[in-house]
């Protein structure tokens, strides 16, 4: 269960506003923003979570690592669950760009690896899971003020092209990020 939530929460933060040419997730991660999970190419049990969010905590630039708080709203009770603490570590690819991230909950021994496959620099940030049971599945994350852009035709086309159909949309109109997160 923790790993599934990590997948949801992980992408939220990672895909903020990245230069599409650079695809450097670290520049997004270290930006101090909040993110919502807008859509994903896999389905969780209906009603289990909505309004999944991520908030940056501390940043260690030398290690390319940050601590985040992630949570969601229970679709049935409308109560917020979490937040839980996650560590996100950006790793350099062969070109030297920090395009890959590993998200781990608290002191978990392993995490979920994502690659930033697309970012338009305007809120359309698509992460793809690398390995594990969700290998090849995607998540679309956007800062709160850019959700409308992420839901637009251009971003939807990029999601379809990189990941196939969006099968679930955790973001709901009126989603908020709790101040206590």
Buried (B, 14 or more C-beta within 10 A) or exposed (E): EEBBBBBBBBBBBBBBBBEBEBBBBBBBBBBEBBBBBBBBBBEBEEEBBBBBBBBBBEBEEEEBBBEBBBBBBBBEEEEBBBBBBBBBBBBEEEEEBBBBBBBBBEEBEEBBBBBBBBBBBBBBBBBBBBEBEBEEBBBBBBBBEBBEBBBBEEBBEBBEEBBEEBBBEBBEEEBEBBEEB
